[in-house]
Amino acid sequence: MLFNSIQYALFLPVIFALNYFSAAVLKKNIVTKIILLAGSLFFYACWKPAYLALILLSIAITYSSGLLMERFPNHKKLVLVFSLISNLGILFVFKYFNFFTATIKWNIKFNVLLPVGISFYTFQALGYTIDIYRRKVRAEHNFCTYALFVTFFPQLVAGPIERTGNLLPQFKTSRTIEPEEIKAGLKLIAWGLFEKIVIADRLAIYVNSVYSQLQPATGCSILLSTILFCFQVLCDFSGYSNIAIGSARILGFKLMRNFKSPFFSKSMSELWTRWHISLSSWFKDYVYIPLGGSRRGIVRHCINLVIVMTLSGLWHGSGWHFVLWGFMHGIILSLEVLFRPIANKIQFIRNHQNDRIIKTARIAITFTIFVLLAISFRAESVPDFLLALKKLMLIPSELSLVLKAAHDYPLYSSLNYLFFLHESFDLTALELSLAFIVVLIAVSLATRKTEGCILIKRFPIPVRWLCYYALIFVLLFYSITEKTQFVYFVF
C-alpha cells in the first residue's frame, strides 16, 4: 500500500476514525493499541502477506531477547549476540545472499522478493535490544506494545528509524488528540505528497531516460540528470518522511524529523546531520561510537568514518556501486577531519558580505561533491559509474562542438544534443520540474529555522487559503498519472 495511492487515502481516515473513537470516546489505551497494531499488520500484509511471518519472527526474537537480558543480566551479552546474529542473519539471507554468492562466484541463487522495509524494521528492533543491553531503557513486557513499536505503519517500511526512548513510551500512555495537531499533520501529508508526486516523479522521467542509456548519453545530460536525481531522491524520501510524520501526528504520535534542508550544508559532515537523520544517528550511536568514534586519535577517527560510511552504503543496496558510494563518502569525511585544523587557522578578512560569500561557496562545494558521489549511487553498476565519469570529462569538447556549430544549427537542436532530449521527450515536463525545484528551494530557505506549519500561519488568511487550494489543485492534476513506489522502499 503506497502512501500516494487511493488505497492509503481510504485506509488512513478509517484508522484515524477508529483511533480517535478509542482514544477520545472509549479512553481505553489497550483498545487503541489493538486497533493500531491490527491496522499496521494489515498495512504491511498488503505487499505480501507471507512476509508477516518474517516481521513477526523478528519481533519475537527481539522481544524475547529484551526479557532474557532483564531476567539474566549476567548472560545479557550472549543474548545480545544471539539477537544480533539472528536479525542480521535474516537480513543477510533476503538482501545480501545473492550479492555474496555472485561475489565469490558460487552458482547459487536465492530467488525471492526482497521484503519491503526489512532494513528499516531490523535496525529499529536491534536498536531496542542494544538500548536494553546498555541499560538506557527497560525491557517492554507487553507484547502488543512492543509489536506496535516495530510495526507502527507510518514509519514501518521506510522510517524514520525510531529510537526506543522516543516512540515506545508514546504507546504506553493515553493521549488526547488536539485539533491543531491534526491540522499540522494534514499539512505535512499534503506537502509530502507534493514533494513525491509533483517534484520527485517528474524529475524521475528525465533521470531515468538518461541513466537507462548511458552509452549514447552526453556528459552534459549525465551531469544535469545527476543534479536532478539528487533533488529527486531528496523529495522522494523527504516526501515519504513528511507523510509518515504527518500520518503519525494526526493519530497523536510524534516521530523524529528526518531531513533538515541538507543541501544548505556547508560541509559533508554537516550534510550527514541533516540527511536521513534517523539512519545517520543510528550508525553514529550503534556503530561509530562503539568503534571508538573520535576518541582514539585522528587515524582511528578516519578509519571509523570510512567503516561506518561503507556499511551505510551497503545498507542502501546489495551492489558494489553502493559500497563504493559509501566508501567515497567516508574518504571525504576523513579528509574534512584531516584538514579541519588547517582550515580553522586560516584567518579571513571578516565582514558581513565576505561571511555570506564564504558560506555560499562552501554550500556550493558541498553540493557539488554530493552530486559527483551520487553518480555511483544512481548507476546500476561500477562499470556504469566509470562510464558516467568518462562522459563527464567530455563536457568541454561537447560545449566546444556546439559553439562551433552555433551558426549552422538552431538553439533547440544544440540543447537537444547536449541534454539528450529525444523527440518523444516532453520538454515542458522538464521545464516544470526545474520550476518546482525553485519552489522547493524557496520553501527550504523559508523553513530553515521555523516549521512550515507554523510559518504558514503567519500569512494573511486569503494568501494562506490560496496556497492550500493551489497545492490541492496541483496534487489532483498530477495524481492522474501512474503511481510509482518510493525510492527507499528497495532498501
VOPAGU-2260 file (C-alpha; in pm, 1 decimal, decimal comma):
REM VOPAGU-2260
SITE   aa  ch    i         X         Y         Z
SITE  MET   A    0       0,0       0,0       0,0
SITE  LEU   A    1     170,3     317,2    -122,2
SITE  PHE   A    2     129,3     649,8      56,2
SITE  ASN   A    3      45,3     806,1    -280,6
SITE  SER   A    4    -234,9     557,6    -359,3
SITE  ILE   A    5    -612,7     557,2    -337,7
SITE  GLN   A    6    -588,7     260,5    -100,6
SITE  TYR   A    7    -395,2     465,0     154,4
SITE  ALA   A    8    -630,1     760,0     107,9
SITE  LEU   A    9    -910,6     525,4     219,4
SITE  PHE   A   10    -708,4     337,4     482,4
SITE  LEU   A   11    -580,5     638,7     679,7
SITE  PRO   A   12    -923,9     800,2     751,3
SITE  VAL   A   13   -1059,4     464,9     873,4
SITE  ILE   A   14    -765,0     416,5    1111,9
SITE  PHE   A   15    -791,1     778,4    1221,4
SITE  ALA   A   16   -1163,1     743,1    1298,8
SITE  LEU   A   17   -1114,9     420,4    1493,9
SITE  ASN   A   18    -814,0     562,2    1676,3
SITE  TYR   A   19    -998,1     884,5    1763,3
SITE  PHE   A   20   -1303,3     692,4    1887,6
SITE  SER   A   21   -1094,7     465,1    2112,1
SITE  ALA   A   22    -872,3     747,4    2242,5
SITE  ALA   A   23   -1130,0    1025,2    2284,9
SITE  VAL   A   24   -1455,9     836,8    2347,5
SITE  LEU   A   25   -1371,6     496,8    2495,8
SITE  LYS   A   26   -1047,5     624,3    2651,0
SITE  LYS   A   27    -912,8     268,7    2651,7
SITE  ASN   A   28    -545,2     261,8    2558,7
SITE  ILE   A   29    -544,6    -114,9    2513,0
SITE  VAL   A   30    -819,8     -84,4    2250,7
SITE  THR   A   31    -621,3     187,9    2074,0
SITE  LYS   A   32    -310,2     -30,7    2064,3
SITE  ILE   A   33    -503,0    -326,9    1925,1
SITE  ILE   A   34    -658,1    -110,0    1652,8
SITE  LEU   A   35    -321,3      38,6    1553,7
SITE  LEU   A   36    -144,3    -298,0    1563,7
SITE  ALA   A   37    -412,8    -465,8    1351,6
SITE  GLY   A   38    -404,7    -173,8    1107,6
SITE  SER   A   39     -24,2    -184,1    1088,6
SITE  LEU   A   40     -17,0    -558,8    1020,1
SITE  PHE   A   41    -284,1    -517,5     751,6
SITE  PHE   A   42     -86,5    -229,1     601,0
SITE  TYR   A   43     226,5    -446,4     576,2
SITE  ALA   A   44      35,1    -752,3     452,4
SITE  CYS   A   45     -88,0    -553,2     151,8
SITE  TRP   A   46     253,2    -603,7     -10,6
SITE  LYS   A   47     298,2    -974,3      56,4
SITE  PRO   A   48     103,1   -1143,5     338,0
SITE  ALA   A   49     361,7   -1421,9     372,7
SITE  TYR   A   50     621,7   -1173,0     492,8
SITE  LEU   A   51     415,2   -1103,4     801,8
SITE  ALA   A   52     573,9   -1421,2     938,7
SITE  LEU   A   53     918,1   -1267,7     884,4
SITE  ILE   A   54     848,9    -944,8    1069,6
SITE  LEU   A   55     670,6   -1133,7    1349,8
SITE  LEU   A   56     976,6   -1359,2    1381,6
SITE  SER   A   57    1199,6   -1053,2    1419,7
SITE  ILE   A   58     960,3    -912,5    1679,6
SITE  ALA   A   59     955,8   -1241,2    1872,6
SITE  ILE   A   60    1336,0   -1264,8    1876,5
SITE  THR   A   61    1397,6    -908,0    1995,1
SITE  TYR   A   62    1105,3    -910,1    2241,1
SITE  SER   A   63    1231,6   -1233,4    2398,5
SITE  SER   A   64    1588,7   -1104,6    2396,8
SITE  GLY   A   65    1484,6    -798,0    2593,3
SITE  LEU   A   66    1310,1   -1007,1    2858,4
SITE  LEU   A   67    1602,5   -1251,3    2881,7
SITE  MET   A   68    1857,3    -972,3    2924,5
SITE  GLU   A   69    1649,8    -831,9    3207,3
SITE  ARG   A   70    1591,0   -1173,9    3366,0
SITE  PHE   A   71    1952,4   -1298,0    3330,3
SITE  PRO   A   72    2177,1    -988,3    3344,1
SITE  ASN   A   73    2492,1   -1198,8    3379,0
SITE  HIS   A   74    2427,3   -1352,3    3036,5
SITE  LYS   A   75    2296,4   -1043,9    2858,5
SITE  LYS   A   76    2596,6   -1021,6    2624,9
SITE  LEU   A   77    2525,7   -1373,2    2499,7
SITE  VAL   A   78    2159,2   -1284,8    2449,4
SITE  LEU   A   79    2253,5    -967,1    2263,3
SITE  VAL   A   80    2486,2   -1159,5    2032,5
SITE  PHE   A   81    2206,8   -1408,3    1960,6
SITE  SER   A   82    1965,3   -1123,0    1877,1
SITE  LEU   A   83    2218,2    -952,2    1650,5
SITE  ILE   A   84    2314,6   -1270,0    1465,2
SITE  SER   A   85    1951,9   -1379,9    1421,8
SITE  ASN   A   86    1820,6   -1049,3    1288,4
SITE  LEU   A   87    2123,9    -963,0    1077,5
SITE  GLY   A   88    2122,7   -1322,0     950,4
SITE  ILE   A   89    1765,4   -1282,9     826,0
SITE  LEU   A   90    1860,3    -950,8     665,2
SITE  PHE   A   91    2165,0   -1112,3     501,3
SITE  VAL   A   92    1968,9   -1403,1     355,6
SITE  PHE   A   93    1697,8   -1190,1     198,9
SITE  LYS   A   94    1903,9    -887,5      95,2
SITE  TYR   A   95    2267,7    -986,2      52,8
SITE  PHE   A   96    2285,8   -1361,3     -13,8
SITE  ASN   A   97    2276,5   -1331,4    -393,3
SITE  PHE   A   98    2527,3   -1045,6    -382,8
SITE  PHE   A   99    2760,2   -1256,7    -166,3
SITE  THR   A  100    2737,5   -1570,4    -380,6
SITE  ALA   A  101    2788,9   -1370,4    -700,6
SITE  THR   A  102    3096,4   -1205,0    -549,5
SITE  ILE   A  103    3261,6   -1535,8    -457,6
SITE  LYS   A  104    3148,0   -1699,1    -785,4
SITE  TRP   A  105    2909,2   -1952,6    -630,0
SITE  ASN   A  106    2645,8   -2079,1    -870,9
SITE  ILE   A  107    2373,9   -2046,7    -607,4
SITE  LYS   A  108    2087,2   -1800,3    -619,3
SITE  PHE   A  109    1806,5   -1728,0    -372,7
SITE  ASN   A  110    1512,7   -1623,1    -592,2
SITE  VAL   A  111    1281,8   -1437,6    -355,6
SITE  LEU   A  112    1132,7   -1090,9    -348,6
SITE  LEU   A  113    1306,1    -854,0    -104,5
SITE  PRO   A  114    1071,0    -794,8     192,6
SITE  VAL   A  115     974,4    -429,6     187,6
SITE  GLY   A  116    1117,1    -226,8     475,8
SITE  ILE   A  117    1331,6    -511,7     613,9
SITE  SER   A  118    1637,2    -288,7     659,3
SITE  PHE   A  119    1432,5     -30,5     849,8
SITE  TYR   A  120    1243,7    -250,1    1093,7
SITE  THR   A  121    1550,7    -468,8    1153,1
SITE  PHE   A  122    1758,1    -168,1    1259,7
SITE  GLN   A  123    1477,3     -34,4    1478,0
SITE  ALA   A  124    1436,6    -370,0    1654,1
SITE  LEU   A  125    1812,8    -407,0    1700,6
SITE  GLY   A  126    1831,9     -57,3    1846,8
SITE  TYR   A  127    1579,8    -171,1    2107,7
SITE  THR   A  128    1788,6    -470,4    2217,6
SITE  ILE   A  129    2112,4    -268,7    2222,7
SITE  ASP   A  130    1946,6       2,1    2434,4
SITE  ILE   A  131    1836,3    -261,7    2684,7
SITE  TYR   A  132    2188,9    -404,8    2691,7
SITE  ARG   A  133    2324,6     -56,4    2764,7
SITE  ARG   A  134    2055,2      -6,0    3030,5
SITE  LYS   A  135    1918,0     300,5    2854,0
SITE  VAL   A  136    1567,6     154,6    2857,9
SITE  ARG   A  137    1391,4    -127,9    3034,4
SITE  ALA   A  138    1253,2    -430,0    2853,1
SITE  GLU   A  139     891,7    -399,6    2742,3
SITE  HIS   A  140     678,3    -675,6    2895,8
SITE  ASN   A  141     361,1    -606,0    2697,4
SITE  PHE   A  142     397,6    -790,3    2366,4
SITE  CYS   A  143     124,6    -583,9    2196,8
SITE  THR   A  144     301,7    -258,7    2288,6
SITE  TYR   A  145     638,3    -380,4    2161,1
SITE  ALA   A  146     491,4    -527,6    1841,7
SITE  LEU   A  147     325,6    -192,2    1771,0
SITE  PHE   A  148     658,4     -14,8    1827,1
SITE  VAL   A  149     817,7    -223,0    1549,5
SITE  THR   A  150     522,1    -231,8    1308,2
SITE  PHE   A  151     369,5     117,0    1350,3
SITE  PHE   A  152     255,2     166,5     991,7
SITE  PRO   A  153     352,4     530,9     920,0
SITE  GLN   A  154     722,5     456,3     961,1
SITE  LEU   A  155     727,8      79,5     910,5
SITE  VAL   A  156     863,7      44,0     557,6
SITE  ALA   A  157    1093,0     346,8     515,1
SITE  GLY   A  158    1142,1     510,9     852,2
SITE  PRO   A  159    1221,2     731,9    1024,8
SITE  ILE   A  160    1409,3     460,8    1218,4
SITE  GLU   A  161    1273,4     549,1    1559,7
SITE  ARG   A  162    1451,7     516,4    1892,7
SITE  THR   A  163    1302,1     315,4    2174,6
SITE  GLY   A  164    1308,5     605,4    2418,9
SITE  ASN   A  165    1111,2     831,1    2185,6
SITE  LEU   A  166     838,8     615,0    2033,7
SITE  LEU   A  167     778,0     320,2    2266,4
SITE  PRO   A  168     664,6     528,3    2568,3
SITE  GLN   A  169     406,9     702,4    2348,6
SITE  PHE   A  170     218,5     372,9    2308,3
SITE  LYS   A  171     204,9     316,6    2685,3
SITE  THR   A  172       3,4     622,7    2780,1
SITE  SER   A  173    -339,2     751,7    2683,0
SITE  ARG   A  174    -335,0    1055,4    2457,5
SITE  THR   A  175    -558,0    1346,4    2371,4
SITE  ILE   A  176    -564,8    1427,2    2001,2
SITE  GLU   A  177    -552,5    1804,3    1961,3
SITE  PRO   A  178    -721,2    1972,4    1658,3
SITE  GLU   A  179    -405,4    2176,7    1596,5
SITE  GLU   A  180    -200,3    1857,6    1571,9
SITE  ILE   A  181    -447,0    1713,8    1321,4
SITE  LYS   A  182    -421,6    2027,3    1106,7
SITE  ALA   A  183     -42,7    2024,1    1124,1
SITE  GLY   A  184     -38,2    1654,7    1032,1
SITE  LEU   A  185    -261,5    1705,4     729,8
SITE  LYS   A  186     -40,4    1989,7     606,6
SITE  LEU   A  187     267,6    1768,5     637,1
SITE  ILE   A  188      91,6    1492,2     442,2
SITE  ALA   A  189      -8,0    1737,2     167,1
SITE  TRP   A  190     344,8    1877,4     140,9
SITE  GLY   A  191     492,1    1526,4     137,5
SITE  LEU   A  192     259,9    1428,0    -147,7
SITE  PHE   A  193     365,0    1741,9    -335,0
SITE  GLU   A  194     732,5    1650,5    -294,1
SITE  LYS   A  195     670,6    1296,0    -416,3
SITE  ILE   A  196     406,2    1328,6    -688,0
SITE  VAL   A  197     481,4    1672,0    -830,5
SITE  ILE   A  198     858,8    1702,3    -792,5
SITE  ALA   A  199    1022,2    1359,7    -747,0
SITE  ASP   A  200     811,4    1170,9   -1000,9
SITE  ARG   A  201     852,3    1448,4   -1261,9
SITE  LEU   A  202    1230,2    1455,7   -1216,6
SITE  ALA   A  203    1246,5    1076,0   -1241,8
SITE  ILE   A  204    1126,9    1087,7   -1604,9
SITE  TYR   A  205    1438,0    1267,8   -1727,9
SITE  VAL   A  206    1678,0    1097,7   -1484,2
SITE  ASN   A  207    1562,1     750,2   -1586,6
SITE  SER   A  208    1575,8     835,6   -1957,6
SITE  VAL   A  209    1944,0     933,2   -1929,0
SITE  TYR   A  210    2066,4     665,1   -1689,3
SITE  SER   A  211    1893,2     389,6   -1885,6
SITE  GLN   A  212    2101,1     486,6   -2192,2
SITE  LEU   A  213    2441,4     587,5   -2057,3
SITE  GLN   A  214    2630,0     472,2   -2366,8
SITE  PRO   A  215    2477,0     724,2   -2611,5
SITE  ALA   A  216    2411,9     991,1   -2344,3
SITE  THR   A  217    2625,0    1306,2   -2336,3
SITE  GLY   A  218    2832,1    1429,4   -2043,5
SITE  CYS   A  219    2607,2    1735,8   -2006,3
SITE  SER   A  220    2296,2    1518,6   -1985,1
SITE  ILE   A  221    2458,7    1294,4   -1722,5
SITE  LEU   A  222    2559,8    1596,5   -1514,8
SITE  LEU   A  223    2212,3    1752,8   -1535,4
SITE  SER   A  224    2033,8    1423,6   -1467,1
SITE  THR   A  225    2255,6    1357,5   -1163,6
SITE  ILE   A  226    2179,2    1701,9   -1021,3
SITE  LEU   A  227    1810,0    1637,3   -1078,0
SITE  PHE   A  228    1846,7    1290,4    -926,1
SITE  CYS   A  229    1978,8    1444,5    -603,2
SITE  PHE   A  230    1664,3    1657,2    -582,6
SITE  GLN   A  231    1452,6    1358,6    -686,8
SITE  VAL   A  232    1576,7    1131,2    -409,8
SITE  LEU   A  233    1558,6    1417,2    -158,0
SITE  CYS   A  234    1195,2    1494,6    -247,1
SITE  ASP   A  235    1104,1    1127,4    -272,8
SITE  PHE   A  236    1237,7    1031,7      68,7
SITE  SER   A  237    1164,7    1363,2     240,1
SITE  GLY   A  238     814,0    1336,8      95,5
SITE  TYR   A  239     772,0     989,2     241,4
SITE  SER   A  240     905,7    1107,7     578,2
SITE  ASN   A  241     668,5    1403,8     585,8
SITE  ILE   A  242     369,7    1181,4     503,2
SITE  ALA   A  243     481,8     937,1     773,6
SITE  ILE   A  244     530,2    1211,3    1033,2
SITE  GLY   A  245     200,4    1374,3     935,1
SITE  SER   A  246      10,6    1044,3     948,4
SITE  ALA   A  247     150,3     971,6    1294,0
SITE  ARG   A  248      72,6    1324,8    1406,2
SITE  ILE   A  249    -298,4    1307,4    1326,0
SITE  LEU   A  250    -306,7     983,9    1529,3
SITE  GLY   A  251    -148,3    1159,7    1826,4
SITE  PHE   A  252     213,4    1042,5    1792,6
SITE  LYS   A  253     533,1    1234,2    1723,3
SITE  LEU   A  254     806,1    1088,5    1503,3
SITE  MET   A  255    1153,8    1233,8    1470,2
SITE  ARG   A  256    1238,1    1472,2    1187,2
SITE  ASN   A  257    1435,9    1303,2     909,7
SITE  PHE   A  258    1554,6    1593,6     691,1
SITE  LYS   A  259    1667,4    1949,0     770,4
SITE  SER   A  260    1743,2    2128,9     440,9
SITE  PRO   A  261    2052,9    1913,3     369,1
SITE  PHE   A  262    2151,2    2098,7      50,7
SITE  PHE   A  263    2224,9    2409,9     255,3
SITE  SER   A  264    2502,6    2228,2     441,6
SITE  LYS   A  265    2847,7    2389,9     446,5
SITE  SER   A  266    3035,5    2059,6     472,3
SITE  MET   A  267    2975,7    1691,2     409,6
SITE  SER   A  268    2985,6    1619,4     782,0
SITE  GLU   A  269    2710,1    1877,1     835,0
SITE  LEU   A  270    2511,6    1729,9     545,4
SITE  TRP   A  271    2503,1    1390,5     717,1
SITE  THR   A  272    2349,1    1551,1    1024,7
SITE  ARG   A  273    2069,6    1685,0     801,2
SITE  TRP   A  274    2012,2    1397,1     554,3
SITE  HIS   A  275    1828,8    1079,4     663,7
SITE  ILE   A  276    1891,1    1184,2    1022,6
SITE  SER   A  277    1742,3     869,5    1176,9
SITE  LEU   A  278    1984,5     642,2     986,8
SITE  SER   A  279    2287,7     868,0    1033,7
SITE  SER   A  280    2228,5     893,0    1407,7
SITE  TRP   A  281    2165,9     514,8    1427,1
SITE  PHE   A  282    2505,1     440,4    1271,6
SITE  LYS   A  283    2666,6     702,3    1493,4
SITE  ASP   A  284    2525,0     561,3    1818,6
SITE  TYR   A  285    2539,3     188,9    1743,1
SITE  VAL   A  286    2846,7     155,0    1517,1
SITE  TYR   A  287    3066,8     468,1    1511,2
SITE  ILE   A  288    3082,4     532,2    1887,7
SITE  PRO   A  289    3134,3     162,1    1979,6
SITE  LEU   A  290    3425,1     155,7    1731,1
SITE  GLY   A  291    3584,9     438,6    1930,0
SITE  GLY   A  292    3445,4     740,6    1744,9
SITE  SER   A  293    3695,1    1025,7    1756,1
SITE  ARG   A  294    3839,9     928,8    2095,4
SITE  ARG   A  295    4134,7     715,5    1980,3
SITE  GLY   A  296    4337,4     952,5    1768,0
SITE  ILE   A  297    4292,2    1106,7    1428,6
SITE  VAL   A  298    4394,0     798,1    1228,5
SITE  ARG   A  299    4145,8     574,2    1410,0
SITE  HIS   A  300    3885,9     850,9    1374,9
SITE  CYS   A  301    3924,2     848,2     996,9
SITE  ILE   A  302    3919,9     468,5     977,5
SITE  ASN   A  303    3598,5     461,0    1181,1
SITE  LEU   A  304    3437,6     713,2     945,3
SITE  VAL   A  305    3530,3     503,4     640,9
SITE  ILE   A  306    3396,6     184,6     805,0
SITE  VAL   A  307    3066,7     345,3     904,7
SITE  MET   A  308    3003,1     510,4     569,5
SITE  THR   A  309    3096,0     193,0     378,2
SITE  LEU   A  310    2846,3      -1,0     590,5
SITE  SER   A  311    2592,5     273,9     523,2
SITE  GLY   A  312    2648,4     227,6     150,9
SITE  LEU   A  313    2599,4    -148,8     185,2
SITE  TRP   A  314    2282,9     -87,0     388,0
SITE  HIS   A  315    2141,5     107,9      93,7
SITE  GLY   A  316    2180,3    -177,3    -150,0
SITE  SER   A  317    2349,8    -505,8    -235,7
SITE  GLY   A  318    2586,0    -383,8    -504,5
SITE  TRP   A  319    2948,8    -278,0    -528,0
SITE  HIS   A  320    2845,4      64,6    -657,6
SITE  PHE   A  321    2662,6     124,2    -326,0
SITE  VAL   A  322    2969,4       8,1    -132,9
SITE  LEU   A  323    3184,5     240,7    -343,1
SITE  TRP   A  324    2944,2     529,1    -280,3
SITE  GLY   A  325    2966,8     478,5      96,0
SITE  PHE   A  326    3344,4     432,2      86,9
SITE  MET   A  327    3393,4     756,4    -106,3
SITE  HIS   A  328    3176,2     943,6     143,3
SITE  GLY   A  329    3394,0     802,5     420,4
SITE  ILE   A  330    3708,3     926,8     243,3
SITE  ILE   A  331    3560,9    1275,9     201,4
SITE  LEU   A  332    3458,6    1290,5     568,4
SITE  SER   A  333    3808,4    1175,0     666,0
SITE  LEU   A  334    3966,8    1447,8     453,8
SITE  GLU   A  335    3747,1    1704,1     628,0
SITE  VAL   A  336    3874,3    1577,1     964,1
SITE  LEU   A  337    4238,0    1591,7     849,1
SITE  PHE   A  338    4216,9    1943,5     706,7
SITE  ARG   A  339    3988,4    2091,6     972,7
SITE  PRO   A  340    4276,4    2214,3    1196,0
SITE  ILE   A  341    4435,7    2387,2     897,4
SITE  ALA   A  342    4106,3    2544,5     793,3
SITE  ASN   A  343    4046,8    2671,2    1146,6
SITE  LYS   A  344    4382,6    2850,9    1146,7
SITE  ILE   A  345    4314,6    3035,7     824,8
SITE  GLN   A  346    4203,8    3387,2     903,8
SITE  PHE   A  347    3975,1    3568,0     660,2
SITE  ILE   A  348    3912,1    3939,6     642,8
SITE  ARG   A  349    3574,9    3931,0     808,3
SITE  ASN   A  350    3278,2    4147,8     731,7
SITE  HIS   A  351    2914,6    4064,4     674,4
SITE  GLN   A  352    2945,5    4040,6     296,5
SITE  ASN   A  353    3255,1    3819,1     299,4
SITE  ASP   A  354    3096,2    3583,2     551,2
SITE  ARG   A  355    2798,1    3538,9     321,8
SITE  ILE   A  356    3020,0    3477,5      18,4
SITE  ILE   A  357    3227,2    3219,8     205,1
SITE  LYS   A  358    2917,7    3037,0     331,5
SITE  THR   A  359    2765,1    3034,3     -18,1
SITE  ALA   A  360    3088,4    2898,7    -165,0
SITE  ARG   A  361    3106,2    2622,8      96,8
SITE  ILE   A  362    2743,1    2525,0      28,0
SITE  ALA   A  363    2813,6    2513,0    -346,7
SITE  ILE   A  364    3126,1    2299,4    -298,3
SITE  THR   A  365    2946,5    2059,9     -64,7
SITE  PHE   A  366    2656,9    2018,1    -306,5
SITE  THR   A  367    2897,8    1960,7    -597,2
SITE  ILE   A  368    3075,3    1683,9    -406,4
SITE  PHE   A  369    2742,3    1524,7    -314,7
SITE  VAL   A  370    2631,4    1532,1    -680,1
SITE  LEU   A  371    2952,2    1372,4    -808,2
SITE  LEU   A  372    2934,3    1095,5    -549,5
SITE  ALA   A  373    2565,1    1042,3    -629,5
SITE  ILE   A  374    2662,2     910,7    -975,0
SITE  SER   A  375    2779,7     589,3    -808,3
SITE  PHE   A  376    2452,0     568,4    -613,8
SITE  ARG   A  377    2233,0     607,6    -923,1
SITE  ALA   A  378    2442,1     395,5   -1159,9
SITE  GLU   A  379    2341,8      31,6   -1189,9
SITE  SER   A  380    2698,5     -96,7   -1150,1
SITE  VAL   A  381    3060,8       8,8   -1105,8
SITE  PRO   A  382    3126,2      -8,3   -1484,9
SITE  ASP   A  383    2828,6     225,4   -1540,6
SITE  PHE   A  384    2971,7     460,4   -1278,2
SITE  LEU   A  385    3310,9     465,4   -1453,1
SITE  LEU   A  386    3141,7     520,5   -1790,3
SITE  ALA   A  387    2948,0     816,5   -1648,2
SITE  LEU   A  388    3270,2     970,7   -1511,3
SITE  LYS   A  389    3433,8     926,6   -1850,7
SITE  LYS   A  390    3139,7    1101,7   -2015,7
SITE  LEU   A  391    3166,6    1395,2   -1771,7
SITE  MET   A  392    3525,3    1453,9   -1886,3
SITE  LEU   A  393    3393,7    1503,6   -2240,3
SITE  ILE   A  394    3177,0    1803,1   -2142,5
SITE  PRO   A  395    3434,2    2065,6   -2260,3
SITE  SER   A  396    3455,5    1903,4   -2603,3
SITE  GLU   A  397    3075,1    1883,1   -2625,6
SITE  LEU   A  398    3040,0    2252,8   -2544,5
SITE  SER   A  399    3314,5    2338,7   -2791,0
SITE  LEU   A  400    3141,7    2140,0   -3064,2
SITE  VAL   A  401    2810,7    2317,8   -3001,3
SITE  LEU   A  402    2974,9    2661,4   -3005,3
SITE  LYS   A  403    3148,8    2588,1   -3336,2
SITE  ALA   A  404    2821,3    2475,1   -3493,4
SITE  ALA   A  405    2610,1    2753,9   -3339,0
SITE  HIS   A  406    2565,8    2933,2   -3672,9
SITE  ASP   A  407    2450,0    2619,9   -3855,0
SITE  TYR   A  408    2201,4    2477,3   -3608,3
SITE  PRO   A  409    1915,3    2638,7   -3411,3
SITE  LEU   A  410    1941,0    2668,9   -3034,4
SITE  TYR   A  411    1688,4    2394,3   -2959,8
SITE  SER   A  412    1889,5    2144,4   -3167,7
SITE  SER   A  413    2201,0    2223,8   -2965,0
SITE  LEU   A  414    2009,5    2182,2   -2639,2
SITE  ASN   A  415    1861,9    1853,0   -2760,8
SITE  TYR   A  416    2213,2    1728,9   -2834,1
SITE  LEU   A  417    2372,2    1849,3   -2510,6
SITE  PHE   A  418    2098,7    1727,3   -2279,6
SITE  PHE   A  419    1999,1    1412,4   -2470,4
SITE  LEU   A  420    1639,9    1517,3   -2530,5
SITE  HIS   A  421    1453,0    1277,6   -2758,4
SITE  GLU   A  422    1174,6    1388,1   -2987,9
SITE  SER   A  423     928,2    1192,8   -2774,8
SITE  PHE   A  424    1052,6    1352,4   -2454,5
SITE  ASP   A  425     825,6    1615,3   -2303,0
SITE  LEU   A  426    1047,5    1922,1   -2267,5
SITE  THR   A  427     770,3    2107,9   -2086,9
SITE  ALA   A  428     775,4    1844,8   -1812,5
SITE  LEU   A  429    1147,7    1908,7   -1759,4
SITE  GLU   A  430    1094,3    2284,3   -1750,9
SITE  LEU   A  431     815,6    2244,1   -1494,0
SITE  SER   A  432    1041,0    2019,7   -1286,5
SITE  LEU   A  433    1308,1    2288,5   -1279,3
SITE  ALA   A  434    1045,1    2544,1   -1176,5
SITE  PHE   A  435     926,6    2320,4    -893,6
SITE  ILE   A  436    1287,0    2284,5    -774,3
SITE  VAL   A  437    1296,1    2663,0    -741,8
SITE  VAL   A  438     976,1    2641,2    -532,6
SITE  LEU   A  439    1137,1    2370,5    -317,7
SITE  ILE   A  440    1449,6    2580,7    -258,4
SITE  ALA   A  441    1236,5    2884,1    -166,7
SITE  VAL   A  442    1033,6    2677,7      82,0
SITE  SER   A  443    1351,8    2526,3     226,4
SITE  LEU   A  444    1500,3    2871,4     275,9
SITE  ALA   A  445    1183,1    2995,1     443,3
SITE  THR   A  446    1156,7    2696,0     677,6
SITE  ARG   A  447    1520,4    2652,8     784,4
SITE  LYS   A  448    1451,4    2793,8    1131,1
SITE  THR   A  449    1072,1    2763,2    1152,0
SITE  GLU   A  450     846,5    2465,4    1088,0
SITE  GLY   A  451     641,4    2514,1     773,2
SITE  CYS   A  452     312,4    2454,5     955,7
SITE  ILE   A  453     397,3    2741,7    1191,0
SITE  LEU   A  454     527,2    2968,4     915,1
SITE  ILE   A  455     213,0    2944,3     702,1
SITE  LYS   A  456       0,7    3060,5     996,8
SITE  ARG   A  457     170,8    3399,2     968,7
SITE  PHE   A  458      27,0    3452,8     621,9
SITE  PRO   A  459    -294,3    3651,6     579,8
SITE  ILE   A  460    -594,9    3420,2     560,2
SITE  PRO   A  461    -664,2    3484,9     186,3
SITE  VAL   A  462    -298,3    3409,9      98,5
SITE  ARG   A  463    -299,2    3102,3     321,8
SITE  TRP   A  464    -607,4    2953,8     158,1
SITE  LEU   A  465    -479,8    3042,7    -187,2
SITE  CYS   A  466    -170,9    2830,8    -108,5
SITE  TYR   A  467    -391,6    2544,6      13,1
SITE  TYR   A  468    -610,6    2547,2    -298,3
SITE  ALA   A  469    -311,0    2574,3    -531,4
SITE  LEU   A  470    -147,9    2275,7    -359,3
SITE  ILE   A  471    -465,1    2067,7    -380,8
SITE  PHE   A  472    -513,6    2157,3    -748,9
SITE  VAL   A  473    -157,6    2060,1    -841,1
SITE  LEU   A  474    -182,8    1733,5    -645,7
SITE  LEU   A  475    -509,2    1640,1    -815,3
SITE  PHE   A  476    -368,7    1729,3   -1156,8
SITE  TYR   A  477     -59,0    1510,3   -1121,7
SITE  SER   A  478    -232,0    1230,5    -930,1
SITE  ILE   A  479    -391,4    1116,9   -1256,4
SITE  THR   A  480     -55,6     974,9   -1368,2
SITE  GLU   A  481      67,9     625,6   -1283,3
SITE  LYS   A  482     166,8     575,5    -917,7
SITE  THR   A  483     532,7     494,7    -850,0
SITE  GLN   A  484     677,8     344,2    -536,2
SITE  PHE   A  485     912,7     539,8    -313,3
SITE  VAL   A  486    1286,0     510,7    -386,3
SITE  TYR   A  487    1379,3     391,2     -38,2
SITE  PHE   A  488    1131,2     102,7     -47,1
SITE  VAL   A  489    1400,3    -104,2    -221,0
SITE  PHE   A  490    1643,0     -50,0      67,1
